[in-house]
Amino acid sequence: MITDIRLQHFRSYKDAAFELSRGVNIVVGPNASGKTNLLEALLVLARGTSYRAGSDELIQFDKLWARVDAHTPTGQRTVKIDRHNAQAKKAFEINGKSLSRLPMEQTIPTVLFEPQHLQLLTGRPDMRRDYLDDLLEQTALGYAKLRRDYRRALSQRNALLKKGPTTAGNQLFAWNIRLSELGGQIATQRHKLVESLNQQIDELYKRLSNSRTGVELRYNGFWEPSQYSSQLLRKLEENTDLDYARGFTAYGPHREDLSITLGRHEAQGTASRGETRTILMALKMLELQMLEEARSQKPLLLLDDVFSELDGARRRALTEFLSGYQTFITTTDADIVTRQFASKANIIPTKS
């Protein structure tokens, strides 16, 4: 829980402070008034990263630094972003202890639901991969480093491929081994996560939709987890010439996808608007539950301009589920949200 927050030179905020409720906080204002910027500051404070920008973009365009300060029941948290050098860098301070990066145990578990997530079923495969990886970063110790290491190894291998076999020489084999080892670990973690989600999503979806239609998630990996590393290494070796011709690595977890079946049909192509939103609601509810179980701490819930996208029944279902979670909801129309929460919500106005 975050009890208050102060933003200095962060996005559209020169210097602003807000008192926060332990329950539902409704951030209301016209478009371009800073609603999403406030949610973004909360996310950076809680998890150390933004969901829509690099560090440099978080600082007001004519300033050299930005800062976010907040209090929690266990003390004080600060994020400092500095661009006195060519590249902006973040630094963190928790109860007086300085950190260059937030390890998982120092993050505040957070679930974000923003408009882009409405494209999760129909959008690019990387959106679904990121969904799994972002959740694993918050629930699986060491996964954030594993993800960074895999990206680094993939970048190194792709760079060698672009140079061609004459320049790359024997270096490629070392990166094949490294990539296959890391790739196997990533695929295994993703498989376990999807299996865990599958244990609950069908029943939850049926309850939310008041229907008998079943939902199932499937991770479309190239190989089974037990054989993944060895099979990936073999494939990388066999397809070296093709990869040189393409200039990129064609196999590995960075090329895999998550599929969602609704009533035995691919939801990506058959789900209605309402069905899509119900699937996403179910995923976000499961995300909250998994984070709370993994971290023994109630997560923050950030709803960025999506509450109005839900119809009355789905709003009521979500409202009931939110009981007990510190929630932040952005909207241009406070009435549509406050009707669900009566007098229990804390209204935070923003100005254009």
C-alpha positions as CSV (number, residue, x, y, z in Angstrom):
1,M,0.0,0.0,0.0
2,I,1.1,3.6,-0.8
3,T,-0.2,6.3,1.5
4,D,1.0,9.4,-0.4
5,I,3.1,10.3,-3.4
6,R,4.9,13.4,-4.6
7,L,6.0,13.9,-8.2
8,Q,8.7,16.5,-9.2
9,H,9.5,17.1,-12.9
10,F,7.9,13.8,-13.7
11,R,6.1,13.9,-17.1
12,S,3.5,16.7,-16.9
13,Y,4.0,17.3,-13.2
14,K,6.3,20.1,-12.1
15,D,5.6,19.5,-8.4
16,A,2.5,17.8,-7.2
17,A,1.5,15.7,-4.1
18,F,-1.4,13.4,-3.5
19,E,-2.9,11.7,-0.4
20,L,-4.0,8.2,-1.3
21,S,-6.7,5.9,0.2
22,R,-6.0,2.3,1.1
23,G,-9.1,1.4,-0.9
24,V,-10.3,2.7,-4.3
25,N,-8.7,5.9,-5.7
26,I,-10.4,7.5,-8.7
27,V,-8.1,9.7,-10.8
28,V,-10.4,12.0,-12.8
29,G,-9.8,14.8,-15.3
30,P,-10.0,15.6,-19.0
31,N,-7.7,14.0,-21.6
32,A,-4.0,15.1,-21.4
33,S,-4.5,16.2,-17.7
34,G,-1.9,13.8,-16.3
35,K,-4.1,10.9,-15.1
36,T,-2.0,8.2,-16.8
37,N,1.2,10.0,-15.8
38,L,0.2,9.5,-12.1
39,L,-0.4,5.8,-12.7
40,E,2.9,5.5,-14.5
41,A,4.7,7.2,-11.5
42,L,3.0,4.6,-9.1
43,L,4.2,1.8,-11.4
44,V,7.8,3.1,-11.6
45,L,7.8,3.5,-7.8
46,A,6.5,0.0,-7.2
47,R,8.3,-2.0,-9.9
48,G,11.1,0.2,-11.1
49,T,10.0,0.5,-14.7
50,S,7.4,2.2,-16.9
51,Y,5.1,0.3,-19.2
52,R,5.2,2.9,-22.0
53,A,8.5,4.8,-22.0
54,G,12.2,4.8,-21.3
55,S,13.8,6.7,-18.4
56,D,14.6,9.8,-20.5
57,E,10.9,10.3,-21.4
58,L,9.8,10.3,-17.8
59,I,11.6,13.6,-17.2
60,Q,10.0,16.9,-18.2
61,F,11.5,17.9,-21.6
62,D,13.2,21.1,-20.3
63,K,14.6,19.5,-17.0
64,L,17.6,17.4,-16.1
65,W,16.0,15.3,-13.4
66,A,12.8,13.9,-12.0
67,R,11.9,12.5,-8.7
68,V,9.1,10.4,-7.1
69,D,8.7,10.1,-3.4
70,A,6.2,8.0,-1.4
71,H,5.4,6.5,1.9
72,T,4.3,3.0,2.7
73,P,3.4,1.4,6.0
74,T,7.0,0.1,6.2
75,G,8.8,3.4,5.4
76,Q,9.8,5.7,2.5
77,R,10.5,5.0,-1.2
78,T,12.2,7.3,-3.7
79,V,12.9,7.1,-7.4
80,K,15.4,9.5,-8.9
81,I,15.9,9.9,-12.6
82,D,18.9,11.9,-13.8
83,R,19.9,12.9,-17.3
84,H,23.0,15.1,-16.7
85,N,24.8,12.5,-18.7
86,A,23.9,11.4,-22.2
87,Q,21.6,8.7,-21.0
88,A,19.0,9.0,-18.3
89,K,19.4,6.7,-15.4
90,K,17.2,5.7,-12.5
91,A,18.3,5.2,-8.9
92,F,16.2,4.0,-6.0
93,E,16.2,4.6,-2.3
94,I,14.2,2.5,0.2
95,N,14.3,3.6,3.8
96,G,17.6,5.3,3.2
97,K,19.2,2.4,1.4
98,S,20.4,3.2,-2.2
99,L,19.8,0.7,-5.1
100,S,20.7,0.9,-8.8
101,R,17.9,-1.6,-9.6
102,L,15.0,-3.0,-7.7
103,P,15.3,-6.7,-6.9
104,M,12.0,-8.6,-6.9
105,E,11.9,-8.7,-3.1
106,Q,12.1,-4.9,-3.0
107,T,9.3,-4.3,-5.5
108,I,5.6,-3.7,-4.6
109,P,3.5,-6.3,-6.5
110,T,1.3,-4.5,-9.0
111,V,-1.3,-5.4,-11.6
112,L,-1.8,-3.0,-14.5
113,F,-4.8,-3.1,-16.8
114,E,-4.5,-0.5,-19.6
115,P,-6.1,0.0,-23.0
116,Q,-3.3,-1.8,-24.9
117,H,-4.2,-5.0,-23.0
118,L,-7.5,-5.0,-24.8
119,Q,-5.4,-6.1,-27.8
120,L,-3.9,-9.1,-25.9
121,L,-6.0,-11.7,-27.8
122,T,-5.8,-10.1,-31.3
123,G,-2.5,-8.2,-31.2
124,R,1.1,-9.3,-32.0
125,P,2.5,-12.4,-30.3
126,D,5.1,-10.3,-28.5
127,M,2.3,-8.8,-26.4
128,R,1.3,-12.2,-25.2
129,R,4.9,-13.2,-24.5
130,D,5.4,-9.9,-22.5
131,Y,2.3,-10.7,-20.5
132,L,3.7,-14.0,-19.4
133,D,7.2,-12.6,-18.8
134,D,6.0,-9.6,-16.9
135,L,4.0,-11.8,-14.5
136,L,6.9,-14.2,-14.1
137,E,9.2,-11.3,-13.2
138,Q,6.9,-10.5,-10.3
139,T,6.4,-14.1,-9.1
140,A,9.5,-16.1,-10.0
141,L,12.7,-15.2,-8.2
142,G,15.5,-14.6,-10.7
143,Y,13.3,-14.4,-13.8
144,A,14.0,-10.7,-14.4
145,K,17.7,-11.5,-14.7
146,L,17.0,-14.6,-16.8
147,R,14.9,-12.5,-19.2
148,R,17.7,-9.8,-19.5
149,D,20.4,-12.5,-20.0
150,Y,18.3,-14.1,-22.8
151,R,17.8,-10.8,-24.6
152,R,21.5,-10.1,-24.3
153,A,22.5,-13.5,-25.7
154,L,19.9,-13.2,-28.5
155,S,21.2,-9.7,-29.4
156,Q,24.8,-11.0,-29.5
157,R,23.9,-13.9,-31.8
158,N,21.8,-11.7,-34.1
159,A,24.7,-9.3,-34.4
160,L,27.0,-12.1,-35.4
161,L,24.5,-13.3,-38.0
162,K,24.4,-9.9,-39.6
163,K,28.2,-9.9,-39.9
164,G,28.2,-13.1,-41.9
165,P,30.0,-16.4,-41.5
166,T,33.4,-15.0,-42.4
167,T,33.5,-12.5,-39.6
168,A,31.5,-14.5,-37.0
169,G,33.8,-17.5,-37.3
170,N,33.6,-20.0,-34.4
171,Q,31.9,-17.4,-32.1
172,L,28.4,-18.5,-33.1
173,F,28.6,-21.9,-31.4
174,A,29.2,-20.4,-28.0
175,W,26.2,-18.2,-28.3
176,N,24.1,-21.2,-29.6
177,I,24.9,-23.0,-26.4
178,R,24.2,-20.0,-24.2
179,L,20.9,-19.2,-26.0
180,S,19.7,-22.8,-25.8
181,E,20.4,-23.0,-22.1
182,L,18.6,-19.8,-21.3
183,G,15.8,-20.5,-23.7
184,G,15.1,-23.8,-22.1
185,Q,14.7,-22.1,-18.7
186,I,12.4,-19.5,-20.1
187,A,10.2,-22.0,-21.9
188,T,10.0,-24.1,-18.7
189,Q,8.9,-21.2,-16.6
190,R,6.3,-20.1,-19.2
191,H,4.8,-23.6,-19.4
192,K,4.5,-23.8,-15.6
193,L,2.8,-20.4,-15.5
194,V,0.3,-21.3,-18.2
195,E,-0.5,-24.6,-16.4
196,S,-1.2,-22.7,-13.2
197,L,-3.5,-20.2,-14.9
198,N,-5.3,-23.0,-16.6
199,Q,-6.3,-24.5,-13.2
200,Q,-8.6,-21.6,-12.5
201,I,-9.4,-19.6,-15.6
202,D,-12.1,-21.9,-16.9
203,E,-14.2,-21.8,-13.8
204,L,-13.6,-18.0,-13.3
205,Y,-14.6,-17.2,-16.8
206,K,-17.8,-19.2,-16.6
207,R,-18.7,-17.4,-13.4
208,L,-18.0,-13.9,-14.8
209,S,-19.8,-14.6,-18.1
210,N,-22.7,-16.6,-16.6
211,S,-22.2,-19.2,-19.4
212,R,-21.0,-22.8,-19.8
213,T,-18.4,-21.9,-22.5
214,G,-15.0,-23.2,-21.5
215,V,-11.7,-21.3,-21.8
216,E,-8.2,-22.9,-22.0
217,L,-4.8,-21.4,-22.4
218,R,-2.1,-23.1,-24.4
219,Y,1.6,-22.2,-24.6
220,N,2.7,-22.9,-28.1
221,G,6.4,-23.8,-27.6
222,F,8.5,-25.4,-30.2
223,W,9.3,-28.4,-27.9
224,E,8.4,-29.9,-24.5
225,P,10.3,-28.3,-21.6
226,S,12.2,-31.4,-20.7
227,Q,13.8,-31.5,-24.2
228,Y,13.8,-27.8,-25.0
229,S,17.5,-26.9,-24.5
230,S,18.9,-29.8,-26.5
231,Q,16.3,-29.4,-29.3
232,L,16.9,-25.7,-29.6
233,L,20.7,-26.2,-29.8
234,R,20.2,-28.8,-32.5
235,K,17.8,-26.5,-34.4
236,L,20.2,-23.5,-34.2
237,E,23.1,-25.6,-35.5
238,E,21.0,-27.1,-38.4
239,N,19.6,-23.7,-39.4
240,T,22.8,-21.7,-39.3
241,D,22.9,-21.0,-43.0
242,L,19.2,-19.9,-43.0
243,D,19.8,-17.7,-40.0
244,Y,22.7,-16.1,-41.8
245,A,20.5,-15.4,-44.8
246,R,17.7,-14.0,-42.7
247,G,20.0,-12.0,-40.4
248,F,18.1,-13.1,-37.2
249,T,17.5,-16.1,-35.0
250,A,14.3,-17.9,-36.1
251,Y,13.9,-20.3,-33.2
252,G,13.6,-19.9,-29.5
253,P,11.1,-18.6,-26.9
254,H,11.3,-15.1,-28.5
255,R,9.3,-16.6,-31.4
256,E,6.7,-18.5,-29.5
257,D,3.1,-17.6,-28.6
258,L,0.2,-18.1,-26.2
259,S,-3.1,-19.1,-27.6
260,I,-6.5,-18.9,-25.9
261,T,-9.3,-21.3,-26.8
262,L,-12.9,-20.3,-26.2
263,G,-15.4,-23.1,-26.6
264,R,-12.9,-25.2,-28.5
265,H,-12.3,-22.4,-31.0
266,E,-9.3,-20.0,-31.2
267,A,-10.5,-16.9,-29.2
268,Q,-8.2,-14.7,-31.2
269,G,-10.5,-15.0,-34.2
270,T,-13.9,-15.8,-32.8
271,A,-14.4,-14.1,-29.4
272,S,-16.9,-11.2,-29.3
273,R,-16.0,-7.8,-27.8
274,G,-17.7,-8.8,-24.5
275,E,-16.1,-12.3,-24.4
276,T,-12.7,-10.7,-25.0
277,R,-13.1,-8.3,-22.1
278,T,-14.3,-11.1,-19.8
279,I,-11.2,-13.2,-20.7
280,L,-9.0,-10.3,-19.9
281,M,-10.8,-9.6,-16.6
282,A,-10.4,-13.2,-15.6
283,L,-6.6,-13.0,-16.4
284,K,-6.2,-9.9,-14.4
285,M,-8.1,-11.4,-11.4
286,L,-5.9,-14.5,-11.5
287,E,-2.9,-12.2,-11.8
288,L,-3.9,-10.5,-8.5
289,Q,-4.4,-13.8,-6.8
290,M,-1.1,-15.3,-8.0
291,L,0.8,-12.2,-6.9
292,E,-0.8,-12.1,-3.5
293,E,0.0,-15.8,-3.0
294,A,3.6,-15.6,-4.3
295,R,4.5,-12.5,-2.4
296,S,2.3,-12.8,0.7
297,Q,1.3,-9.2,0.1
298,K,-1.8,-7.6,-1.5
299,P,-0.9,-6.1,-4.9
300,L,-1.8,-2.6,-6.1
301,L,-4.2,-2.6,-9.0
302,L,-3.9,0.1,-11.7
303,L,-6.9,0.4,-14.1
304,D,-6.0,3.0,-16.8
305,D,-9.1,4.1,-18.6
306,V,-10.6,0.7,-19.0
307,F,-13.4,0.7,-16.4
308,S,-15.7,2.5,-18.9
309,E,-15.0,-0.3,-21.5
310,L,-16.8,-2.8,-19.3
311,D,-20.6,-3.2,-19.2
312,G,-22.6,-3.0,-16.0
313,A,-22.4,-6.7,-15.2
314,R,-18.6,-6.8,-15.7
315,R,-18.1,-3.6,-13.7
316,R,-20.1,-5.1,-10.8
317,A,-18.1,-8.3,-10.9
318,L,-14.8,-6.4,-10.9
319,T,-16.0,-4.1,-8.2
320,E,-16.8,-7.0,-5.9
321,F,-13.5,-8.6,-6.6
322,L,-11.6,-5.4,-5.8
323,S,-12.6,-5.4,-2.2
324,G,-9.5,-5.3,-0.1
325,Y,-7.1,-4.1,-2.8
326,Q,-5.6,-0.6,-3.1
327,T,-6.9,0.4,-6.5
328,F,-6.3,3.3,-8.8
329,I,-8.8,4.0,-11.6
330,T,-8.4,6.7,-14.2
331,T,-11.4,8.2,-16.0
332,T,-12.7,11.3,-17.7
333,D,-16.1,10.7,-16.1
334,A,-16.1,10.2,-12.4
335,D,-19.8,9.4,-12.2
336,I,-19.4,6.2,-14.2
337,V,-17.0,4.9,-11.5
338,T,-18.3,6.4,-8.3
339,R,-21.7,4.8,-9.0
340,Q,-20.0,1.5,-8.4
341,F,-18.2,2.5,-5.2
342,A,-20.8,5.0,-3.7
343,S,-19.0,7.1,-1.0
344,K,-16.1,4.7,-0.5
345,A,-13.8,6.1,-3.1
346,N,-11.1,8.7,-2.8
347,I,-11.4,11.2,-5.7
348,I,-8.1,12.6,-7.1
349,P,-8.7,15.4,-9.6
350,T,-6.1,16.3,-12.2
351,K,-5.9,19.5,-14.2
352,S,-5.1,20.0,-17.9
